[in-house]
Amino acid sequence: MKLWSILGNSQKLDGGAMFGNAPRAMWSKWAPPDEHNRIDLACRALLAAPLAGKTVLFETGIGAFFEPKLRERYGVVEERHMLVDSLAQAGFAPADIDVVVLSHLHFDHAGGLLAPWAEGEPARLLFPNAHYLIGREHYERARHPHPRDRASFIAELPDLLEATGRLELVDGEHSQLLGDSVRFHYSHGHTPGLMLAEIVGPETVDGRAHGGVVFCADLIPGRPWVHVPITMGYDRNAELLIDEKRAFLGDKLERNVHLFFTHDPGCALAQVVRDDKGKFGTAHEVAELQARALAA
């Protein structure tokens, strides 16, 4: 199995919103803001093939589905659907994707499912052959959002996914489509039922899988958020998220599961480390993956 990091459309968002209650004097050292207080963010997907005999895409980024006014409002940098271009550079087309795994349905993670915006054209899915995996609890949130996060969802998307007949709602650690090859963890601090996919590693120690890769989604958007107290203003429950993150990182450290970051503009993959004071950090940082073997 090989892994590719697939860059989608990039964003510029308010740094204060991305770092919650952390002061600008702190977070600006990690992510220098522009004159509008915005920081650079990637929307990075992970491609794995063959995984359980399939070509699997973990997330799709924000895509190019927004009309121009909303594209500017949400800081989407490129007009083209960059995910499609990045897939082509890796040797794949949308029709080659067998499974799309979605941690959640906020537009900056699921918008890339849709074809680019065209005036007068309805929204349509871009992956003609793909099955879609989403956590059941989060799917219900997307169907019935809270006023606080309603704007984060694409209203048409659930109906489009259901109409394919290829939607699987996942309840536990494994899905029917991917079996034991992918283990799912769940988090509720950012959004109810956030589903974190771990590609199971090649080693087993005391009956536990070691050496895999986990898609961190918005539990840990990038390297600065590995520091446990750092959360986003977008998180629904910062204290819960901190507790979840501490347990999550401890488990990944113990089992040598590498972290894959979706929003870090400079780092796709890193190993978890912890110093003698117990503070988590990263090492062996990798900017991009190009047909990288899982165990490499």
Beta strands, then each sheet from edge to edge (+ up, - down):
strand 1: 2-7
strand 2: 11-14
strand 3: 38-41
strand 4: 44-51
strand 5: 54-58
strand 6: 99-102
strand 7: 131-135
strand 8: 167-170
strand 9: 182-187
strand 10: 194-199
strand 11: 203-205
strand 12: 208-210
strand 13: 213-215
strand 14: 258-260
strand 15: 269-274
strand 16: 280-286
strand 17: 292-293
sheet 1: 8+ 7+ 6+ 5+ 4- 1+ 17-
sheet 2: 2+ 3-
sheet 3: 9+ 10- 13+ 14+ 15- 16+
sheet 4: 11+ 12-
end
